[in-house]
């Protein structure tokens, strides 16, 4: 086992710090979802790490920010009738999203500095925490890379779906890695289980990850509001426009019909796999975590269908995303506790 914190007291406070980071990242994902769903992401056309902390402080500054936004294709082709008050609404969402990211960074770096000053962590744990913070810094850079796809010399009315997916998936990696570190510090115990269930737990995490990535593509293309019938799609199982002539094979990642259909089919596969895992684990030590994941996947599938047939309004869509992150965390936990077939010993033993 890798030695983690140097004392039970250090373990306790580092676990609390990790819980705080995980909660903040979770909130950040939801704020990011709201920023996307309100089409606010392109309202700030520059990335200033220091000066960007402050919002416009007077009428002149607000007018300058609005003038910059008017240069984007999104404004010129889609939001040309936007009022100043409407611009302020989307600006506050994006500004809040960026400020919250800075707050997470300060808490993460501040915590690491504190733990090092108290000599609570050794080299191995320090390295893992530095990796966590580095992932957060990378997320900020990828966030700007995503936003920059919709500003400047481009005809895009939104950010590039691929970049949105990358940004979202890195956020999941960060929260998953945080949860994994918390578990290693004694947040749970491993369960004795078969190799089959260990492999199945990894497969379920992979399926959840792919499904979350496909959902990010659907969100990036606003494909969830295009076809709202279920169980059929556009009156058929496979919609006629699955492959668009102008996109060809790129329809799988850029087509409205293909991305939504893929998201639906992946949901069915994940649902069946999660239920199958719960059945295979019945009566075994890992029965409860498998049953928990199956229950969460079932709830997510049902909510996804309800969101779809309701036309994917903002309030339902954000709950769908929120529950999806919880499913991902449950899948990460399942892999952790079933990872060692002979292990009943926690990482802090």
VEXKETI-712787 format. One line per 10 residues: number of its first residue (from 1); their letters; for each residue x, y, z of N, C-alpha, C. Coordinates in steps of 0.001 Angstrom, whole numbers. Example, Ala and Ser with C-alpha at 12.3 -4.5 7.8 and 13.67 -1.06 7.14 Angstrom:
<recs>
1) AS) 13190/-5690/7800/12300/-4500/7800/13200/-3300/7800 | 12850/-2250/7080/13670/-1060/7140/12900/30/7870;
</recs>
This chain:
<recs>
1) XXXXXXXXXX) 824/-1194/0/0/0/0/871/1263/0 | 452/2275/-719/1171/3545/-725/881/4301/559 | 1943/4771/1236/1729/5543/2440/1090/6869/2077 | 35/7240/2814/-672/8465/2494/-296/9554/3499 | -1251/10083/4250/-948/11125/5225/-163/10538/6404 | 464/11413/7168/1402/10964/8202/760/10692/9549 | -500/11034/9723/-1165/10792/11006/-2671/10742/10800 | -3392/10141/11757/-4857/10128/11654/-5454/11531/11584 | -4867/12477/12314/-5362/13854/12267/-5192/14437/10869 | -4031/14185/10268/-3795/14667/8914/-4763/14019/7939;
11) XXXXXXXXXX) -4966/12696/8081/-5936/11999/7238/-7304/12673/7294 | -7743/12983/8516/-9081/13546/8715/-9226/14887/8007 | -8247/15769/8188/-8380/17103/7613/-8159/17118/6105 | -7295/16229/5615/-7107/16146/4163/-8357/15572/3506 | -8998/14591/4158/-10250/14055/3612/-11322/15135/3569 | -11395/15954/4611/-12382/17044/4624/-12097/18032/3498 | -10832/18332/3298/-10432/19248/2219/-10805/18658/864 | -10589/17371/688/-10946/16717/-570/-12457/16706/-788 | -13215/16511/282/-14682/16576/169/-15106/17967/-278 | -14488/18991/313/-14812/20366/-69/-14491/20600/-1542;
21) XXXXXXXXXX) -13330/20138/-1988/-12962/20316/-3397/-13952/19591/-4300 | -14311/18358/-3930/-15255/17594/-4744/-16606/18306/-4828 | -17075/18850/-3713/-18343/19571/-3727/-18253/20829/-4590 | -17125/21529/-4499/-16946/22734/-5302/-16865/22400/-6791 | -16172/21321/-7125/-16083/20920/-8535/-17461/20499/-9032 | -18214/19797/-8180/-19576/19408/-8555/-20425/20642/-8839 | -20332/21634/-7935/-21066/22883/-8155/-20585/23576/-9423 | -19276/23500/-9672/-18709/24127/-10871/-19257/23482/-12135 | -19413/22155/-12111/-19977/21458/-13267/-21399/21932/-13527 | -22168/22105/-12458/-23555/22565/-12623/-23600/24023/-13095;
31) XXXXXXXXXX) -22718/24850/-12558/-22656/26239/-13018/-22255/26273/-14493 | -21306/25401/-14859/-20922/25322/-16266/-22072/24867/-17140 | -22864/23914/-16620/-24036/23467/-17364/-25044/24579/-17567 | -25273/25353/-16521/-26192/26482/-16639/-25647/27533/-17604 | -24339/27736/-17569/-23716/28685/-18496/-23930/28240/-19935 | -23813/26936/-20168/-24027/26412/-21521/-25504/26509/-21904 | -26386/26112/-21007/-27809/26063/-21330/-28410/27448/-21510 | -27798/28464/-20892/-28278/29838/-21067/-27528/30557/-22198 | -26685/29813/-22929/-25898/30395/-24026/-25091/31596/-23567 | -24445/31443/-22410/-23695/32557/-21831/-22194/32486/-22081;
41) XXXXXXXXXX) -21718/31350/-22605/-20287/31097/-22646/-19451/32045/-23469 | -20045/32713/-24457/-19264/33601/-25327/-19416/35073/-24949 | -20046/35330/-23808/-20302/36723/-23432/-19037/37463/-23027 | -18027/36742/-22554/-16741/37356/-22209/-15730/36880/-23244 | -15213/37786/-24024/-14409/37410/-25196/-12908/37433/-24944 | -12497/37646/-23689/-11079/37663/-23348/-10842/36816/-22111 | -9599/36393/-21934/-9238/35611/-20761/-8113/36312/-20038 | -8453/37032/-18982/-7478/37727/-18158/-7514/37117/-16768 | -6475/36368/-16431/-6468/35614/-15182/-6597/36537/-13973 | -5911/37680/-13992/-5923/38587/-12837/-7013/39648/-12980;
51) XXXXXXXXXX) -6912/40475/-14036/-7872/41571/-14189/-9283/41074/-14452 | -9395/39876/-15006/-10722/39336/-15276/-11486/38946/-14038 | -10820/39019/-12870/-11513/38693/-11617/-12611/39701/-11321 | -12398/40952/-11733/-13375/42002/-11480/-14360/42115/-12643 | -15644/42287/-12340/-16625/42512/-13409/-16588/43975/-13833 | -17305/44361/-14877/-17395/45782/-15235/-17909/46596/-14047 | -17246/47715/-13787/-17562/48491/-12576/-18355/49763/-12853 | -18515/50111/-14119/-19288/51315/-14431/-19913/51158/-15811 | -20703/52135/-16181/-21437/52060/-17442/-20497/51968/-18642 | -19362/52672/-18575/-18415/52646/-19692/-17839/51246/-19877;
61) XXXXXXXXXX) -17463/50621/-18775/-16905/49269/-18858/-17935/48279/-19407 | -19179/48424/-18969/-20233/47544/-19483/-20423/47747/-20988 | -20395/48992/-21404/-20560/49286/-22841/-19412/48680/-23651 | -18194/48712/-23103/-17042/48137/-23797/-17180/46627/-23929 | -17650/45971/-22860/-17830/44521/-22908/-18923/44136/-23907 | -19984/44907/-23931/-21076/44637/-24866/-20584/44828/-26306 | -19749/45847/-26514/-19220/46099/-27862/-18345/44934/-28320 | -17567/44363/-27416/-16742/43206/-27767/-17616/42016/-28132 | -18672/41794/-27370/-19561/40672/-27652/-20248/40851/-29010 | -20524/42101/-29379/-21193/42359/-30660/-20328/41961/-31860;
71) XXXXXXXXXX) -19043/41733/-31633/-18163/41313/-32720/-18230/39806/-32970 | -18877/39061/-32099/-18944/37611/-32264/-20015/37231/-33281 | -19813/36081/-33911/-20808/35570/-34860/-22117/35249/-34147 | -22018/34831/-32878/-23228/34505/-32122/-24151/35713/-32027 | -23565/36872/-31733/-24396/38072/-31654/-24891/38483/-33035 | -23997/38529/-34007/-24338/39056/-35323/-25357/38209/-36065 | -25344/36902/-35856/-26239/36029/-36597/-27422/35511/-35778 | -27312/35556/-34463/-28353/34949/-33639/-28948/35907/-32618 | -28097/36680/-31954/-28555/37521/-30846/-28524/39012/-31174 | -28678/39340/-32450/-28558/40744/-32862/-29626/41643/-32248;
81) XXXXXXXXXX) -30727/41063/-31763/-31775/41851/-31099/-31606/41891/-29583 | -30509/41380/-29078/-30297/41310/-27635/-30240/42698/-27009 | -30927/42851/-25899/-30886/44113/-25166/-29680/44135/-24244 | -29383/45308/-23724/-28258/45444/-22804/-28498/44620/-21543 | -29728/44608/-21045/-30058/43837/-19846/-29880/42336/-20097 | -30242/41886/-21277/-30065/40474/-21616/-28584/40113/-21699 | -27781/41045/-22208/-26345/40798/-22250/-25782/40694/-20839 | -26218/41575/-19946/-25730/41519/-18572/-26073/40174/-17918 | -27236/39640/-18242/-27664/38356/-17675/-26686/37253/-18073 | -26355/37138/-19343/-25449/36072/-19763/-24017/36360/-19317;
91) XXXXXXXXXX) -23671/37651/-19221/-22318/38007/-18764/-22092/37532/-17334 | -23100/37751/-16465/-22944/37362/-15059/-22780/35857/-14912 | -23466/35083/-15750/-23299/33637/-15696/-21866/33243/-16030 | -21312/33768/-17107/-19948/33408/-17506/-18934/33949/-16511 | -19135/35157/-16034/-18203/35730/-15059/-18222/34911/-13768 | -19409/34517/-13325/-19523/33696/-12122/-18848/32339/-12304 | -18988/31777/-13489/-18361/30492/-13794/-16841/30598/-13686 | -16296/31647/-14246/-14842/31830/-14207/-14364/32156/-12794 | -15096/32996/-12071/-14695/33356/-10712/-14722/32134/-9799 | -15723/31286/-9970/-15825/30085/-9147/-14636/29163/-9409;
101) XXXXXXXXXX) -14190/29095/-10650/-13003/28309/-10965/-11772/28833/-10249 | -11625/30144/-10196/-10501/30743/-9479/-10582/30413/-7986 | -11796/30434/-7423/-11982/30120/-6010/-11528/28689/-5716 | -11909/27762/-6571/-11490/26370/-6384/-9971/26267/-6421 | -9353/26989/-7349/-7899/26966/-7440/-7234/27478/-6177 | -7761/28563/-5622/-7192/29126/-4393/-7318/28154/-3229 | -8477/27515/-3100/-8685/26560/-2003/-7784/25341/-2180 | -7615/24892/-3423/-6769/23734/-3679/-5308/24038/-3361 | -4793/25138/-3893/-3395/25495/-3653/-3173/25842/-2185 | -4111/26587/-1607/-3975/26955/-204/-3941/25740/702;
111) XXXXXXXXXX) -4777/24752/419/-4790/23535/1222/-3471/22791/1129 | -2945/22654/-76/-1675/21953/-250/-552/22661/501 | -499/23968/397/540/24738/1098/415/24540/2604 | -804/24556/3107/-1035/24359/4548/-561/22984/4993 | -911/21951/4232/-528/20588/4604/989/20413/4570 | 1638/21031/3583/3094/20950/3519/3731/21695/4688 | 3173/22848/5038/3710/23625/6155/3585/22871/7473 | 2510/22087/7611/2316/21295/8835/3051/19957/8780 | 3715/19695/7659/4426/18431/7475/3488/17235/7645 | 2303/17347/7044/1285/16298/7162/1358/15269/6041;
121) XXXXXXXXXX) 2060/15595/4979/2045/14705/3817/3468/14398/3361 | 3638/13158/2899/4924/12742/2375/5009/12960/878 | 6075/12445/300/6335/12693/-1115/5263/12094/-2017 | 4836/10868/-1698/3869/10181/-2566/2546/10941/-2627 | 2031/11321/-1453/754/12030/-1428/902/13435/-1997 | 2034/14076/-1729/2275/15407/-2299/2204/15359/-3818 | 2825/14335/-4396/2801/14199/-5856/1379/14058/-6371 | 577/13265/-5689/-804/13036/-6134/-1637/14305/-5998 | -1388/15088/-4959/-2144/16327/-4785/-1689/17392/-5796 | -414/17399/-6113/81/18319/-7146/-553/17975/-8491;
131) XXXXXXXXXX) -702/16687/-8781/-1368/16259/-10016/-2801/16770/-10039 | -3490/16678/-8900/-4867/17173/-8822/-4933/18660/-9141 | -4033/19432/-8558/-4024/20878/-8798/-3648/21188/-10245 | -2707/20418/-10786/-2307/20625/-12187/-3473/20352/-13130 | -4273/19351/-12817/-5459/19074/-13632/-6427/20257/-13593 | -6532/20887/-12415/-7383/22071/-12310/-6872/23209/-13170 | -5548/23412/-13176/-4975/24447/-14031/-5182/24149/-15505 | -5024/22877/-15868/-5269/22476/-17253/-6720/22716/-17636 | -7619/22496/-16685/-9040/22718/-16965/-9319/24174/-17300 | -8664/25085/-16601/-8831/26496/-16920/-8366/26817/-18330;
141) XXXXXXXXXX) -7215/26253/-18717/-6691/26497/-20062/-7615/25900/-21120 | -8126/24707/-20869/-9037/24080/-21822/-10358/24846/-21889 | -10763/25430/-20763/-11973/26257/-20777/-11840/27416/-21743 | -10670/28065/-21738/-10465/29174/-22673/-10344/28664/-24099 | -9662/27519/-24277/-9555/26889/-25596/-10947/26608/-26157 | -11854/26199/-25278/-13231/25948/-25701/-13919/27256/-26107 | -13847/28260/-25255/-14518/29533/-25529/-13963/30181/-26785 | -12649/30079/-26981/-12022/30742/-28127/-12504/30190/-29465 | -13088/28971/-29449/-13593/28406/-30700/-14817/29151/-31219 | -15442/29960/-30363/-16643/30681/-30774/-16448/32168/-30946;
151) XXXXXXXXXX) -15223/32640/-30830/-14959/34071/-30990/-13861/34259/-32035 | -13687/35472/-32473/-12685/35757/-33491/-13203/35430/-34886 | -12317/34997/-35740/-12649/34738/-37138/-13295/33359/-37281 | -14573/33280/-36999/-15313/32026/-37067/-16781/32311/-37350 | -17444/31338/-37938/-18889/31435/-38161/-19682/30671/-37111 | -18993/30109/-36111/-19673/29331/-35084/-20591/30215/-34247 | -21771/29701/-33971/-22704/30411/-33092/-22584/29930/-31660 | -21838/28860/-31441/-21570/28324/-30105/-20131/27833/-30086 | -19710/27351/-28918/-18377/26759/-28836/-18374/25419/-29572 | -17200/24957/-29972/-17078/23687/-30683/-17500/22540/-29768;
161) XXXXXXXXXX) -18404/21671/-30215/-18870/20561/-29372/-17746/19670/-28877 | -16719/19421/-29707/-15599/18584/-29287/-14880/19211/-28089 | -14707/20516/-28149/-14001/21204/-27064/-14863/21246/-25806 | -16167/21415/-25985/-17075/21351/-24839/-16994/19983/-24187 | -16975/18936/-24987/-16879/17572/-24464/-15569/17377/-23697 | -14467/17884/-24254/-13169/17769/-23593/-13186/18476/-22248 | -13741/19672/-22226/-13834/20467/-21002/-14663/19735/-19945 | -15774/19187/-20351/-16655/18484/-19419/-16013/17198/-18909 | -15383/16437/-19799/-14793/15169/-19381/-13612/15384/-18440 | -12849/16449/-18640/-11756/16724/-17706/-12317/17084/-16329;
171) XXXXXXXXXX) -13449/17769/-16290/-14088/18061/-15009/-14477/16762/-14297 | -14967/15787/-15058/-15301/14490/-14459/-14041/13777/-13967 | -12962/13859/-14736/-11708/13241/-14302/-11244/13861/-12989 | -11369/15175/-12869/-10944/15869/-11652/-11772/15422/-10457 | -13086/15379/-10607/-13921/14985/-9478/-13742/13500/-9169 | -13551/12682/-10203/-13310/11262/-9981/-11984/11019/-9273 | -10950/11743/-9664/-9638/11607/-9037/-9689/12084/-7584 | -10444/13147/-7331/-10604/13643/-5962/-11278/12599/-5086 | -12335/11998/-5598/-13039/10948/-4851/-12111/9759/-4611 | -11329/9396/-5615/-10398/8266/-5474/-9379/8539/-4362;
181) XXXXXXXXXX) -8828/9750/-4324/-7885/10114/-3264/-8559/10045/-1896 | -9785/10517/-1820/-10528/10469/-553/-10712/9027/-91 | -11032/8160/-1017/-11197/6746/-686/-9875/6136/-230 | -8789/6485/-894/-7471/5983/-499/-7076/6436/900 | -7593/7573/1322/-7283/8097/2646/-8207/7548/3722 | -8949/6515/3404/-9772/5874/4416/-11226/6229/4339 | -11666/6729/3183/-13065/7091/3044/-13990/5911/2845 | -13447/4710/2648/-14259/3502/2463/-13342/2297/2617 | -13905/1102/2568/-13092/-104/2622/-13358/-938/1377 | -12331/-1681/976/-12486/-2544/-183/-13259/-3798/201;
191) XXXXXXXXXX) -13890/-4393/-779/-14698/-5585/-552/-14102/-6762/-1306 | -14195/-7918/-702/-13727/-9130/-1365/-14742/-9507/-2439 | -14264/-9673/-3654/-15179/-9956/-4751/-14470/-10769/-5814 | -15220/-11243/-6794/-14645/-12063/-7852/-13995/-11187/-8913 | -13135/-11823/-9713/-12504/-11089/-10806/-13558/-10620/-11808 | -14601/-11427/-12004/-15663/-11065/-12941/-16307/-9745/-12538 | -16632/-9611/-11261/-17273/-8376/-10806/-16305/-7205/-10833 | -15023/-7463/-10593/-14028/-6392/-10681/-13939/-5857/-12106 | -13886/-6773/-13061/-13824/-6373/-14462/-15113/-5673/-14878 | -16245/-6188/-14397/-17530/-5584/-14733/-17631/-4161/-14193;
201) XXXXXXXXXX) -17104/-3928/-13004/-17153/-2571/-12446/-16357/-1596/-13311 | -15216/-2050/-13829/-14414/-1200/-14723/-15173/-944/-16017 | -15818/-1988/-16537/-16600/-1831/-17768/-17743/-846/-17567 | -18371/-900/-16399/-19468/25/-16118/-18968/1460/-16030 | -17820/1663/-15413/-17250/3010/-15355/-16925/3507/-16764 | -16391/2628/-17605/-16094/3019/-18987/-17365/3388/-19732 | -18422/2596/-19551/-19699/2895/-20210/-20273/4220/-19727 | -20225/4451/-18423/-20722/5716/-17872/-19937/6882/-18460 | -18623/6730/-18571/-17775/7807/-19103/-18111/8107/-20559 | -18253/7050/-21361/-18599/7251/-22777/-19971/7892/-22902;
211) XXXXXXXXXX) -20903/7460/-22048/-22247/8036/-22089/-22238/9511/-21700 | -21428/9862/-20710/-21321/11267/-20317/-20699/12095/-21437 | -19713/11522/-22120/-19097/12229/-23253/-20107/12438/-24370 | -20915/11422/-24654/-21920/11571/-25704/-22974/12596/-25296 | -23284/12654/-24018/-24224/13671/-23537/-23685/15072/-23706 | -22359/15231/-23538/-21743/16541/-23747/-21861/16966/-25207 | -21715/16017/-26131/-21901/16337/-27550/-23341/16762/-27826 | -24291/16043/-27231/-25706/16388/-27399/-25960/17809/-26886 | -25390/18119/-25723/-25569/19459/-25155/-24909/20518/-26024 | -23710/20210/-26523/-22991/21182/-27340/-23695/21504/-28637;
221) XXXXXXXXXX) -24467/20542/-29158/-25185/20749/-30421/-26650/21135/-30206 | -27082/21207/-28945/-28504/21421/-28631/-29373/20342/-29284 | -28805/19142/-29422/-29519/18056/-30094/-30665/17495/-29255 | -30614/17721/-27959/-31653/17181/-27091/-33010/17822/-27284 | -33040/18972/-27948/-34313/19665/-28166/-34812/19495/-29601 | -34131/18645/-30354/-34476/18486/-31766/-35499/17389/-31993 | -35302/16247/-31354/-36225/15108/-31472/-36728/14775/-30076 | -38007/14984/-29839/-38545/14841/-28482/-39570/13721/-28359 | -39653/12838/-29364/-40544/11688/-29238/-39757/10494/-28695 | -40469/9606/-27995/-39853/8415/-27409/-40942/7356/-27214;
231) XXXXXXXXXX) -40664/6067/-27457/-39370/5421/-27678/-38839/5553/-29109 | -39704/5954/-30059/-39215/6189/-31411/-38518/7540/-31473 | -37845/7770/-32578/-37137/9025/-32772/-37455/9516/-34171 | -38139/10634/-34251/-38619/11149/-35524/-39501/10115/-36222 | -40287/9388/-35400/-41232/8408/-35923/-40645/7076/-36302 | -39361/6858/-36030/-38725/5589/-36390/-37698/5234/-35313 | -37285/3967/-35300/-36242/3588/-34338/-34938/4283/-34696 | -34528/4158/-35968/-33345/4849/-36467/-33811/5995/-37356 | -33577/7233/-36948/-34071/8366/-37746/-33458/8403/-39138 | -34235/8840/-40103/-33778/8883/-41493/-32577/9799/-41680;
241) XXXXXXXXXX) -32462/10810/-40834/-31367/11776/-40966/-30162/11402/-40102 | -30051/10116/-39735/-28935/9696/-38883/-27599/10094/-39521 | -27437/9813/-40810/-26246/10256/-41530/-26652/11412/-42436 | -26090/12600/-42169/-26384/13770/-42979/-25433/13835/-44161 | -25981/14113/-45342/-25181/14114/-46558/-24010/15070/-46514 | -24186/16242/-45887/-23113/17232/-45859/-22040/16916/-44825 | -22363/16007/-43896/-21409/15663/-42854/-20759/14294/-43063 | -21482/13374/-43654/-20953/12030/-43842/-20679/11353/-42516 | -19491/10763/-42379/-19130/10051/-41151/-19063/10987/-39953 | -18858/12279/-40196/-18808/13239/-39093/-20159/13394/-38418;
251) XXXXXXXXXX) -21211/12855/-39039/-22541/12891/-38424/-22531/12215/-37055 | -21656/11224/-36883/-21587/10499/-35614/-21219/11423/-34455 | -20546/12522/-34767/-20108/13440/-33726/-20654/14852/-33883 | -21184/15165/-35064/-21654/16523/-35322/-23113/16582/-35759 | -23710/15453/-36054/-25096/15433/-36502/-26078/15451/-35349 | -27133/16221/-35472/-28130/16308/-34402/-28805/14963/-34166 | -29189/14294/-35248/-29884/13013/-35108/-28943/11932/-34598 | -27755/11842/-35165/-26831/10769/-34798/-26385/10879/-33346 | -26046/12083/-32891/-25569/12224/-31513/-26672/11909/-30510 | -27900/12336/-30799/-28974/12012/-29864/-29298/10520/-29887;
261) XXXXXXXXXX) -29325/9915/-31089/-29604/8481/-31186/-28525/7681/-30452 | -27269/8037/-30664/-26177/7336/-29981/-26301/7454/-28470 | -26683/8631/-28009/-26858/8849/-26577/-27982/7965/-26029 | -29035/7815/-26790/-30145/6948/-26372/-29700/5489/-26298 | -29047/5018/-27356/-28657/3608/-27411/-27636/3284/-26321 | -26676/4177/-26110/-25706/3973/-25041/-26395/3909/-23682 | -27446/4695/-23512/-28201/4665/-22256/-28841/3292/-22051 | -29393/2723/-23110/-30000/1390/-23000/-28947/345/-22635 | -27787/421/-23283/-26709/-534/-23011/-26233/-406/-21566 | -26016/831/-21118/-25573/1065/-19748/-26613/592/-18748;
271) XXXXXXXXXX) -27854/873/-19018/-28946/465/-18138/-28957/-1060/-17986 | -28886/-1763/-19103/-28893/-3228/-19068/-27667/-3767/-18331 | -26503/-3161/-18576/-25273/-3625/-17929/-25323/-3390/-16422 | -25846/-2245/-16007/-25930/-1951/-14577/-26889/-2908/-13874 | -28026/-3172/-14503/-28972/-4125/-13924/-28377/-5528/-13888 | -27670/-5900/-14959/-27011/-7196/-14993/-25965/-7336/-13900 | -25207/-6268/-13660/-24216/-6287/-12591/-24851/-6469/-11223 | -25980/-5804/-11005/-26676/-5940/-9726/-27153/-7373/-9520 | -27611/-8016/-10594/-28068/-9406/-10498/-26891/-10336/-10204 | -25768/-10144/-10903/-24596/-11002/-10695/-24015/-10838/-9287;
281) XXXXXXXXXX) -24124/-9637/-8738/-23546/-9374/-7414/-24505/-9722/-6273 | -25718/-10137/-6623/-26738/-10419/-5589/-26217/-11465/-4601 | -26331/-11155/-3306/-25915/-12085/-2269/-24425/-12078/-1984 | -23667/-11236/-2666/-22217/-11161/-2479/-21857/-9871/-1741 | -20620/-9761/-1221/-20239/-8552/-470/-20423/-7253/-1238 | -20269/-7312/-2561/-20381/-6089/-3374/-21801/-5833/-3861 | -22782/-6531/-3314/-24161/-6396/-3794/-24680/-4964/-3646 | -24427/-4335/-2510/-24989/-3002/-2267/-24448/-1944/-3227 | -23126/-1853/-3436/-22645/-819/-4372/-23093/-1069/-5805 | -23198/-2339/-6219/-23711/-2626/-7559/-25189/-2236/-7653;
291) XXXXXXXXXX) -25947/-2538/-6591/-27370/-2182/-6584/-27553/-664/-6576 | -26669/34/-5849/-26743/1500/-5817/-26521/2073/-7207 | -25502/1583/-7902/-25233/2094/-9246/-26404/1793/-10173 | -26951/582/-10093/-28086/219/-10945/-29288/1119/-10664 | -29508/1436/-9399/-30624/2314/-9025/-30419/3718/-9584 | -29208/4227/-9448/-28910/5569/-9960/-29020/5624/-11485 | -28527/4594/-12165/-28616/4551/-13626/-30080/4491/-14059 | -30890/3725/-13328/-32321/3641/-13637/-32991/5001/-13471 | -32669/5671/-12366/-33247/6999/-12128/-32798/7981/-13204 | -31527/7904/-13597/-31011/8797/-14627/-31676/8534/-15966;
301) XXXXXXXXXX) -31879/7262/-16296/-32534/6921/-17566/-33969/7442/-17582 | -34686/7237/-16472/-36072/7690/-16398/-36152/9212/-16487 | -35244/9889/-15787/-35243/11354/-15840/-34846/11852/-17221 | -33931/11147/-17874/-33534/11527/-19222/-34694/11449/-20197 | -35497/10398/-20081/-36672/10255/-20947/-37668/11379/-20669 | -37882/11661/-19384/-38820/12736/-19013/-38333/14085/-19536 | -37020/14326/-19411/-36442/15575/-19909/-36613/15680/-21421 | -36386/14575/-22117/-36487/14555/-23571/-37894/14878/-24053 | -38884/14156/-23534/-40253/14345/-24015/-40823/15684/-23571 | -40180/16320/-22588/-40613/17643/-22135/-39970/18760/-22945;
311) XXXXXXXXXX) -39125/18393/-23909/-38461/19400/-24729/-37166/19912/-24145 | -36610/19205/-23141/-35333/19556/-22511/-35280/20995/-22013 | -36264/21417/-21172/-36166/22759/-20592/-34971/22840/-19654 | -34517/24047/-19409/-33283/24267/-18664/-33294/23567/-17314 | -34379/23697/-16547/-34396/23151/-15190/-34333/21628/-15174 | -34941/20976/-16161/-34881/19514/-16229/-33523/19053/-16749 | -32981/19769/-17705/-31692/19396/-18286/-30565/19485/-17266 | -30596/20500/-16399/-29517/20647/-15425/-29602/19563/-14362 | -30811/19124/-14003/-30960/18010/-13070/-30430/16726/-13705 | -30674/16557/-14990/-30165/15387/-15716/-28637/15361/-15656;
321) XXXXXXXXXX) -28019/16496/-15848/-26564/16566/-15762/-26085/16309/-14336 | -26783/16892/-13370/-26389/16729/-11969/-26441/15262/-11550 | -27483/14578/-11939/-27621/13164/-11593/-26582/12330/-12335 | -26257/12733/-13561/-25233/12015/-14324/-23886/12035/-13619 | -23522/13162/-13019/-22256/13254/-12289/-22280/12326/-11076 | -23418/12236/-10400/-23544/11332/-9255/-23387/9885/-9696 | -23957/9542/-10849/-23777/8195/-11404/-22296/7929/-11643 | -21588/8898/-12210/-20158/8747/-12472/-19392/8515/-11170 | -19689/9288/-10140/-19002/9130/-8857/-19280/7747/-8266 | -20524/7291/-8368/-20862/5955/-7869/-20098/4878/-8618;
331) XXXXXXXXXX) -19884/5077/-9922/-19125/4112/-10716/-17652/4114/-10315 | -17090/5300/-10039/-15702/5391/-9569/-15560/4658/-8237 | -16491/4892/-7336/-16454/4225/-6021/-16561/2713/-6176 | -17405/2260/-7085/-17571/825/-7305/-16256/196/-7765 | -15555/860/-8679/-14264/340/-9137/-13278/278/-7977 | -13255/1314/-7153/-12306/1363/-6043/-12536/229/-5051 | -13770/17/-4669/-14017/-971/-3608/-13973/-2409/-4107 | -14012/-2609/-5432/-13927/-3967/-5976/-12597/-4206/-6684 | -11669/-3262/-6576/-10433/-3307/-7365/-9522/-4455/-6956 | -9464/-4768/-5685/-8576/-5819/-5201/-9406/-7028/-4799;
341) XXXXXXXXX) -9379/-8106/-5549/-10210/-9274/-5248/-10007/-9819/-3844 | -8792/-9693/-3293/-8538/-10245/-1967/-8510/-9170/-900 | -8784/-7959/-1299/-8558/-6846/-383/-9731/-6490/505 | -9521/-6582/1800/-10449/-6007/2765/-9773/-4855/3488 | -8531/-4586/3111/-7706/-3605/3812/-7812/-2272/3096 | -7967/-1203/3833/-8060/122/3223/-6666/658/2908 | -6640/1709/2137/-5354/2261/1700/-4548/2857/2841 | -5173/3104/3977/-4440/3691/5099/-3986/2656/6091 | -4211/1368/5812/-3793/327/6748/-2277/215/6767;
</recs>
